Amino acid sequence: MSGISSASGILAARKALLTAAKTALTAETDIDFYSGWQWPVTQPNWVATTDTNSDMDPRNIGPRRSQDETITFGMSIGAWVPGHTEADIEAAFDRAFEILATIQTYIRMTDITLADTVLWCVPGTTDSDGAVDEQGDGYQVEIATTFVCMHRVRAA
């Protein structure tokens, strides 16, 4: 059954989340994808899975020893543009949020179960910031976002 297994669904869902992001952005040629944060990136834009949290509340254990697992995945999305004028700064924010919106829309509309690894997955919190890069020749924006998933752990 979709989103139900005998152990935590973290690993399978984490891989499926990155696959969903890659699929959503298939047409893009200027994005690096990483299954963990790394630096330096080789493209001006990136998507990386980051932190993971799982919570199994013992209060919802059912008679069949099943329980719901809430999994929260962190994701880093970034965009870099040359220059640091006001227009460049806006372009960097626009690009980063365009990447985020594409991933969110794909998951909500096409792959809400992350390839049947979870019962559902929805966008969570989002924080963003930007700065002139270390060399001073471009502006970089990073979005730290989350995706919240529900999985059921059940004994046979």
N, CA, C and O of each residue as an XYZ file, in Angstrom:
624
protein
N       0.836     -1.194      0.000
C       0.000      0.000      0.000
C       0.874      1.249      0.000
O       1.976      1.245      0.548
N       0.395      2.273     -0.593
C       1.116      3.530     -0.713
C       1.393      4.162      0.639
O       0.478      4.350      1.441
N       2.659      4.492      0.893
C       3.026      5.237      2.086
C       2.980      4.456      3.375
O       2.999      5.055      4.450
N       2.921      3.135      3.309
C       2.867      2.307      4.506
C       3.981      1.276      4.428
O       4.141      0.602      3.410
N       4.755      1.151      5.509
C       5.804      0.140      5.550
C       6.029     -0.281      6.996
O       5.434      0.283      7.914
N       6.883     -1.264      7.191
C       7.127     -1.789      8.536
C       8.226     -1.046      9.280
O       8.509     -1.372     10.433
N       8.838     -0.080      8.667
C       9.881      0.738      9.294
C       9.738      2.172      8.810
O       8.896      2.467      7.962
N      10.540      3.037      9.334
C      10.502      4.443      8.933
C      10.617      4.588      7.422
O      11.342      3.837      6.769
N       9.901      5.550      6.877
C       9.942      5.792      5.442
C      10.937      6.870      5.038
O      10.928      7.323      3.893
N      11.793      7.285      5.964
C      12.678      8.431      5.719
C      13.545      8.255      4.472
O      13.520      9.104      3.582
N      14.292      7.190      4.400
C      15.282      7.058      3.333
C      14.638      7.005      1.951
O      15.067      7.705      1.034
N      13.608      6.174      1.803
C      12.957      6.066      0.498
C      12.303      7.381      0.098
O      12.390      7.785     -1.061
N      11.651      8.050      1.037
C      10.985      9.311      0.729
C      11.994     10.417      0.425
O      11.739     11.267     -0.428
N      13.131     10.415      1.111
C      14.169     11.420      0.862
C      14.678     11.304     -0.576
O      14.831     12.305     -1.276
N      14.936     10.075     -1.000
C      15.384      9.854     -2.376
C      14.294     10.262     -3.364
O      14.581     10.857     -4.403
N      13.049      9.941     -3.039
C      11.933     10.270     -3.930
C      11.707     11.780     -4.020
O      11.299     12.279     -5.069
N      11.965     12.511     -2.937
C      11.822     13.971     -2.966
C      12.823     14.586     -3.946
O      12.455     15.448     -4.745
N      14.070     14.153     -3.891
C      15.067     14.690     -4.818
C      14.732     14.288     -6.258
O      14.907     15.085     -7.180
N      14.260     13.079     -6.448
C      13.840     12.640     -7.784
C      12.683     13.493     -8.289
O      12.655     13.862     -9.463
N      11.735     13.808     -7.423
C      10.610     14.670     -7.810
C      11.109     16.045     -8.230
O      10.632     16.601     -9.218
N      12.063     16.596     -7.491
C      12.622     17.904     -7.844
C      13.305     17.847     -9.211
O      13.125     18.741    -10.037
N      14.082     16.800     -9.441
C      14.753     16.643    -10.744
C      13.732     16.507    -11.867
O      13.895     17.100    -12.934
N      12.690     15.732    -11.631
C      11.662     15.537    -12.656
C      10.928     16.838    -12.941
O      10.666     17.165    -14.099
N      10.595     17.579    -11.894
C       9.898     18.854    -12.067
C      10.720     19.829    -12.898
O      10.171     20.637    -13.647
N      12.030     19.748    -12.761
C      12.928     20.707    -13.415
C      13.707     20.075    -14.573
O      14.798     20.537    -14.908
N      13.166     19.044    -15.172
C      13.836     18.309    -16.250
C      14.309     19.232    -17.375
O      15.390     19.032    -17.928
N      13.522     20.219    -17.707
C      13.859     21.097    -18.830
C      14.982     22.089    -18.501
O      15.526     22.730    -19.400
N      15.322     22.211    -17.240
C      16.353     23.178    -16.822
C      17.744     22.599    -17.039
O      17.977     21.421    -16.771
N      18.657     23.414    -17.518
C      20.023     22.947    -17.750
C      21.048     23.650    -16.865
O      22.239     23.346    -16.930
N      20.590     24.586    -16.040
C      21.536     25.365    -15.233
C      21.345     25.150    -13.732
O      21.559     26.065    -12.936
N      20.937     23.923    -13.346
C      20.689     23.613    -11.940
C      21.474     22.370    -11.545
O      21.408     21.346    -12.226
N      22.220     22.459    -10.442
C      22.849     21.295     -9.830
C      21.871     20.672     -8.849
O      21.120     21.384     -8.182
N      21.873     19.352     -8.756
C      21.047     18.631     -7.787
C      21.973     17.824     -6.892
O      22.854     17.112     -7.372
N      21.765     17.942     -5.587
C      22.607     17.238     -4.623
C      21.746     16.557     -3.570
O      20.734     17.104     -3.130
N      22.159     15.355     -3.170
C      21.426     14.665     -2.110
C      21.948     15.053     -0.737
O      21.649     14.382      0.250
N      22.704     16.100     -0.664
C      23.208     16.676      0.580
C      23.873     17.991      0.225
O      24.314     18.180     -0.909
N      23.947     18.889      1.174
C      24.540     20.193      0.899
C      26.015     20.033      0.583
O      26.724     19.309      1.282
N      26.482     20.696     -0.455
C      27.909     20.713     -0.761
C      28.276     22.022     -1.439
O      27.422     22.724     -1.981
N      29.524     22.325     -1.398
C      30.023     23.547     -1.993
C      31.395     23.276     -2.553
O      32.134     22.531     -1.910
N      31.798     23.790     -3.652
C      31.046     24.732     -4.470
C      30.090     24.015     -5.415
O      30.258     22.835     -5.723
N      29.102     24.745     -5.857
C      28.199     24.236     -6.880
C      28.812     24.565     -8.235
O      29.640     25.470     -8.337
N      28.418     23.846     -9.266
C      29.023     24.071    -10.579
C      28.118     24.855    -11.524
O      28.563     25.338    -12.565
N      26.850     24.979    -11.154
C      25.888     25.734    -11.951
C      25.458     26.975    -11.161
O      25.699     27.035     -9.956
N      24.834     27.959    -11.799
C      24.405     29.150    -11.071
C      23.218     28.901    -10.132
O      22.902     29.754     -9.303
N      22.567     27.757    -10.252
C      21.409     27.442     -9.415
C      21.576     26.033     -8.855
O      22.259     25.196     -9.444
N      20.946     25.784     -7.714
C      21.056     24.457     -7.120
C      19.803     24.087     -6.341
O      19.026     24.940     -5.912
N      19.637     22.766     -6.176
C      18.617     22.174     -5.326
C      19.322     21.068     -4.563
O      19.943     20.195     -5.168
N      19.234     21.096     -3.233
C      19.872     20.063     -2.411
C      18.967     19.680     -1.250
O      18.405     20.544     -0.577
N      18.832     18.385     -1.024
C      18.147     17.959      0.187
C      19.109     18.187      1.352
O      20.318     18.003      1.217
N      18.562     18.584      2.482
C      19.411     18.902      3.636
C      18.958     18.086      4.844
O      19.006     16.856      4.807
N      18.527     18.736      5.893
C      18.189     18.056      7.134
C      16.894     17.258      7.025
O      16.040     17.534      6.183
N      16.776     16.278      7.886
C      15.599     15.417      7.912
C      15.180     15.212      9.361
O      16.019     15.045     10.246
N      13.875     15.226      9.589
C      13.345     14.998     10.929
C      12.163     14.053     10.832
O      11.325     14.171      9.938
N      12.109     13.114     11.767
C      10.990     12.186     11.824
C      10.424     12.189     13.231
O      11.169     12.189     14.211
N       9.105     12.193     13.325
C       8.451     12.180     14.626
C       7.369     11.109     14.613
O       6.438     11.155     13.808
N       7.505     10.147     15.514
C       6.485      9.112     15.677
C       5.880      9.288     17.060
O       6.507      8.978     18.073
N       4.679      9.779     17.083
C       3.990     10.043     18.337
C       3.425      8.733     18.892
O       2.569      8.120     18.254
N       3.888      8.291     20.067
C       3.396      7.023     20.614
C       1.912      7.066     20.988
O       1.299      6.017     21.187
N       1.334      8.251     21.086
C      -0.087      8.356     21.429
C      -0.992      7.867     20.307
O      -2.160      7.560     20.549
N      -0.486      7.790     19.104
C      -1.363      7.350     18.007
C      -1.110      5.907     17.582
O      -1.477      5.518     16.474
N      -0.490      5.110     18.445
C      -0.280      3.696     18.126
C      -1.637      2.994     18.117
O      -2.400      3.068     19.080
N      -1.913      2.318     17.017
C      -3.200      1.642     16.864
C      -3.150      0.209     17.369
O      -2.089     -0.273     17.768
N      -4.283     -0.471     17.355
C      -4.353     -1.847     17.844
C      -3.485     -2.820     17.049
O      -3.110     -3.877     17.555
N      -3.171     -2.469     15.823
C      -2.302     -3.331     14.997
C      -0.848     -2.882     15.086
O      -0.037     -3.210     14.220
N      -0.521     -2.129     16.136
C       0.824     -1.582     16.372
C       1.253     -0.635     15.256
O       2.443     -0.486     14.978
N       0.283     -0.004     14.627
C       0.614      0.976     13.593
C       0.696      2.356     14.229
O       0.057      2.639     15.242
N       1.486      3.186     13.615
C       1.566      4.569     14.074
C       1.927      5.461     12.893
O       2.541      5.033     11.915
N       1.523      6.703     13.025
C       1.812      7.662     11.970
C       3.166      8.300     12.224
O       3.526      8.606     13.361
N       3.902      8.493     11.152
C       5.217      9.116     11.199
C       5.154     10.408     10.389
O       4.830     10.387      9.202
N       5.459     11.507     11.019
C       5.561     12.785     10.319
C       7.031     12.989      9.966
O       7.894     13.009     10.845
N       7.303     13.138      8.690
C       8.677     13.327      8.215
C       8.783     14.730      7.630
O       7.974     15.127      6.791
N       9.776     15.466      8.075
C      10.018     16.809      7.549
C      11.393     16.821      6.891
O      12.407     16.530      7.525
N      11.401     17.162      5.615
C      12.647     17.243      4.849
C      13.017     18.696      4.617
O      12.169     19.510      4.251
N      14.271     19.015      4.827
C      14.782     20.323      4.471
C      15.334     20.296      3.061
O      15.830     19.274      2.587
N      15.240     21.431      2.405
C      15.773     21.552      1.048
C      16.373     22.944      0.890
O      15.791     23.938      1.324
N      17.533     23.000      0.269
C      18.176     24.271     -0.052
C      18.024     24.516     -1.542
O      18.360     23.664     -2.365
N      17.516     25.686     -1.873
C      17.361     26.084     -3.280
C      18.102     27.398     -3.440
O      17.905     28.327     -2.656
N      18.943     27.477     -4.440
C      19.720     28.692     -4.604
C      19.772     29.182     -6.033
O      19.591     28.430     -6.991
N      20.029     30.477     -6.137
C      20.184     31.109     -7.449
C      21.260     32.181     -7.353
O      21.353     32.902     -6.360
N      22.060     32.272     -8.389
C      23.109     33.287     -8.473
C      22.973     33.995     -9.810
O      22.743     33.365    -10.842
N      23.117     35.312     -9.778
C      23.146     36.105    -11.010
C      24.354     37.030    -10.968
O      24.744     37.488     -9.894
N      24.944     37.308    -12.110
C      26.061     38.248    -12.120
C      25.575     39.657    -11.794
O      24.451     40.028    -12.131
N      26.429     40.437    -11.137
C      26.103     41.814    -10.784
C      25.402     41.913     -9.447
O      25.032     40.903     -8.847
N      25.223     43.141     -8.985
C      24.515     43.325     -7.720
C      23.751     44.649     -7.696
O      23.686     45.334     -6.675
N      23.178     44.985     -8.847
C      22.275     46.126     -8.896
C      20.923     45.693     -8.324
O      20.717     44.513     -8.042
N      20.029     46.620     -8.157
C      18.692     46.290     -7.673
C      18.003     45.289     -8.605
O      17.334     44.365     -8.142
N      18.166     45.472     -9.902
C      17.569     44.548    -10.879
C      18.190     43.151    -10.765
O      17.484     42.152    -10.905
N      19.504     43.071    -10.512
C      20.169     41.778    -10.348
C      19.660     41.054     -9.098
O      19.418     39.847     -9.123
N      19.502     41.801     -8.017
C      19.005     41.233     -6.764
C      17.598     40.666     -6.978
O      17.306     39.546     -6.558
N      16.747     41.429     -7.619
C      15.382     40.950     -7.904
C      15.411     39.720     -8.803
O      14.624     38.792     -8.615
N      16.313     39.711     -9.775
C      16.410     38.565    -10.686
C      16.824     37.303     -9.930
O      16.318     36.217    -10.213
N      17.731     37.438     -8.983
C      18.167     36.277     -8.191
C      17.024     35.751     -7.333
O      16.802     34.541     -7.272
N      16.298     36.645     -6.671
C      15.144     36.206     -5.878
C      14.079     35.580     -6.771
O      13.509     34.544     -6.428
N      13.811     36.203     -7.907
C      12.806     35.661     -8.832
C      13.176     34.250     -9.270
O      12.326     33.360     -9.294
N      14.441     34.045     -9.615
C      14.880     32.727    -10.096
C      14.767     31.675     -8.996
O      14.274     30.575     -9.244
N      15.212     31.995     -7.802
C      15.144     31.027     -6.701
C      13.695     30.646     -6.400
O      13.387     29.468     -6.222
N      12.807     31.639     -6.345
C      11.418     31.337     -6.039
C      10.703     30.659     -7.212
O       9.732     29.931     -7.002
N      11.165     30.886     -8.432
C      10.624     30.170     -9.585
C      10.957     28.678     -9.477
O      10.104     27.829     -9.735
N      12.186     28.367     -9.098
C      12.589     26.966     -8.906
C      11.745     26.324     -7.814
O      11.238     25.215     -7.984
N      11.596     27.025     -6.691
C      10.778     26.506     -5.586
C       9.344     26.256     -6.026
O       8.787     25.195     -5.745
N       8.745     27.212     -6.708
C       7.350     27.069     -7.148
C       7.182     25.889     -8.102
O       6.170     25.190     -8.050
N       8.147     25.668     -8.955
C       8.075     24.547     -9.886
C       8.075     23.218     -9.135
O       7.296     22.321     -9.457
N       8.943     23.090     -8.138
C       8.996     21.861     -7.339
C       7.708     21.687     -6.542
O       7.124     20.603     -6.539
N       7.260     22.746     -5.866
C       6.034     22.658     -5.066
C       4.831     22.267     -5.927
O       4.040     21.408     -5.539
N       4.698     22.888     -7.073
C       3.572     22.599     -7.963
C       3.620     21.160     -8.450
O       2.593     20.484     -8.491
N       4.794     20.693     -8.817
C       4.928     19.312     -9.286
C       4.512     18.323     -8.198
O       3.767     17.380     -8.464
N       4.990     18.540     -6.979
C       4.649     17.615     -5.891
C       3.159     17.674     -5.592
O       2.517     16.631     -5.468
N       2.599     18.866     -5.474
C       1.166     18.987     -5.158
C       0.264     18.428     -6.260
O      -0.759     17.811     -5.962
N       0.627     18.634     -7.517
C      -0.258     18.290     -8.631
C       0.037     16.936     -9.283
O      -0.852     16.336     -9.886
N       1.273     16.453     -9.168
C       1.659     15.256     -9.911
C       2.150     14.112     -9.023
O       1.887     12.948     -9.326
N       2.853     14.419     -7.940
C       3.503     13.361     -7.158
C       3.344     13.595     -5.655
O       4.334     13.652     -4.926
N       2.116     13.729     -5.199
C       1.828     14.039     -3.785
C       2.302     12.926     -2.846
O       2.524     13.175     -1.661
N       2.461     11.690     -3.364
C       2.914     10.574     -2.524
C       4.410     10.271     -2.684
O       4.900      9.274     -2.153
N       5.117     11.108     -3.396
C       6.550     10.890     -3.659
C       6.802      9.444     -4.086
O       7.490      8.679     -3.410
N       6.229      9.109     -5.209
C       6.378      7.769     -5.797
C       5.919      6.677     -4.828
O       6.551      5.627     -4.710
N       4.819      6.943     -4.146
C       4.203      5.988     -3.206
C       5.050      5.675     -1.981
O       4.851      4.637     -1.351
N       5.988      6.545     -1.629
C       6.796      6.314     -0.421
C       6.143      6.892      0.824
O       6.480      6.491      1.938
N       5.204      7.838      0.655
C       4.486      8.446      1.779
C       3.001      8.534      1.422
O       2.618      8.383      0.262
N       2.178      8.780      2.436
C       0.751      8.956      2.190
C       0.492     10.276      1.487
O      -0.353     10.355      0.595
N       1.218     11.315      1.888
C       1.148     12.613      1.225
C       2.362     13.443      1.598
O       3.020     13.183      2.606
N       2.653     14.447      0.775
C       3.757     15.379      1.004
C       3.291     16.765      0.574
O       2.767     16.934     -0.527
N       3.480     17.745      1.436
C       3.090     19.122      1.118
C       4.226     20.078      1.481
O       5.047     19.764      2.343
N       4.277     21.238      0.832
C       5.277     22.234      1.202
C       5.089     22.698      2.634
O       3.964     22.793      3.125
N       6.200     22.985      3.300
C       6.175     23.474      4.675
C       6.689     24.897      4.753
O       6.303     25.746      3.949
N       7.551     25.159      5.712
C       8.062     26.506      5.945
C       9.092     26.903      4.889
O       9.716     26.054      4.251
N       9.251     28.197      4.726
C      10.229     28.730      3.780
C      10.886     29.970      4.369
O      10.204     30.878      4.843
N      12.207     30.002      4.337
C      12.996     31.178      4.718
C      13.949     31.470      3.574
O      14.428     30.552      2.908
N      14.223     32.741      3.346
C      15.159     33.080      2.268
C      16.030     34.244      2.689
O      15.679     35.034      3.565
N      17.179     34.324      2.036
C      18.102     35.429      2.266
C      18.999     35.542      1.043
O      19.101     34.606      0.250
N      19.636     36.670      0.897
C      20.523     36.883     -0.223
C      21.686     37.775      0.170
O      21.625     38.496      1.165
N      22.745     37.716     -0.624
C      23.928     38.525     -0.359
C      24.801     38.579     -1.604
O      24.704     37.729     -2.489
N      25.649     39.586     -1.653
C      26.673     39.659     -2.691
C      27.635     38.509     -2.433
O      27.994     38.256     -1.283
N      28.060     37.806     -3.484
C      28.964     36.668     -3.290
C      30.337     37.127     -2.810
O      30.641     38.320     -2.820
N      31.156     36.181     -2.395
C      32.470     36.487     -1.810
C      33.384     37.253     -2.758
O      34.180     38.084     -2.318
N      33.277     36.983     -4.040
C      34.132     37.679     -5.009
C      33.585     39.065     -5.358
O      34.298     39.881     -5.943
N      32.347     39.330     -5.009
C      31.745     40.625     -5.286
C      31.263     40.806     -6.709
O      30.954     41.923     -7.124
N      31.196     39.703     -7.472
C      30.785     39.861     -8.865
C      29.383     39.323     -9.153
O      28.972     39.252    -10.311
N      28.654     38.947     -8.116
C      27.299     38.452     -8.328
C      26.482     38.498     -7.052
O      26.999     38.785     -5.973
N      25.205     38.213     -7.194
C      24.289     38.200     -6.054
C      23.699     36.797     -5.942
O      23.262     36.211     -6.932
N      23.696     36.276     -4.729
C      23.247     34.909     -4.481
C      22.070     34.914     -3.512
O      22.079     35.629     -2.511
N      21.067     34.115     -3.819
C      19.899     33.939     -2.958
C      19.807     32.476     -2.573
O      19.990     31.596     -3.414
N      19.526     32.215     -1.312
C      19.273     30.848     -0.873
C      17.920     30.789     -0.190
O      17.585     31.642      0.632
N      17.151     29.774     -0.538
C      15.889     29.494      0.123
C      16.076     28.211      0.920
O      16.492     27.188      0.376
N      15.769     28.271      2.201
C      15.720     27.077      3.044
C      14.240     26.755      3.216
O      13.499     27.509      3.847
N      13.823     25.640      2.654
C      12.412     25.285      2.680
C      12.236     23.878      3.225
O      13.198     23.117      3.324
N      11.015     23.539      3.574
C      10.736     22.184      4.049
C       9.565     21.583      3.290
O       8.728     22.285      2.723
N       9.540     20.273      3.302
C       8.411     19.502      2.807
C       8.009     18.561      3.930
O       8.850     17.867      4.501
N       6.730     18.543      4.240
C       6.210     17.739      5.349
C       5.432     16.564      4.772
O       4.560     16.736      3.920
N       5.760     15.375      5.247
C       5.170     14.145      4.725
C       4.556     13.327      5.858
O       4.991     13.388      7.008
N       3.531     12.560      5.491
C       2.924     11.622      6.429
C       3.158     10.211      5.907
O       2.922      9.914      4.736
N       3.623      9.357      6.798
C       3.923      7.964      6.478
C       3.321      7.121      7.596
O       3.230      7.577      8.736
N       2.922      5.934      7.290
C       2.384      5.036      8.324
C       3.337      3.851      8.484
O       3.704      3.184      7.517
N       3.720      3.616      9.732
C       4.545      2.464     10.071
C       3.610      1.428     10.666
O       2.903      1.700     11.636
N       3.611      0.246     10.082
C       2.667     -0.777     10.518
C       3.303     -2.159     10.465
O       3.976     -2.520      9.500
N       3.073     -2.913     11.518
C       3.478     -4.322     11.510
C       2.498     -5.065     10.613
O       1.342     -4.663     10.481
N       2.949     -6.119     10.015
C       2.158     -6.904      9.068
C       0.701     -6.864      9.214
O      -0.015     -7.505      8.445
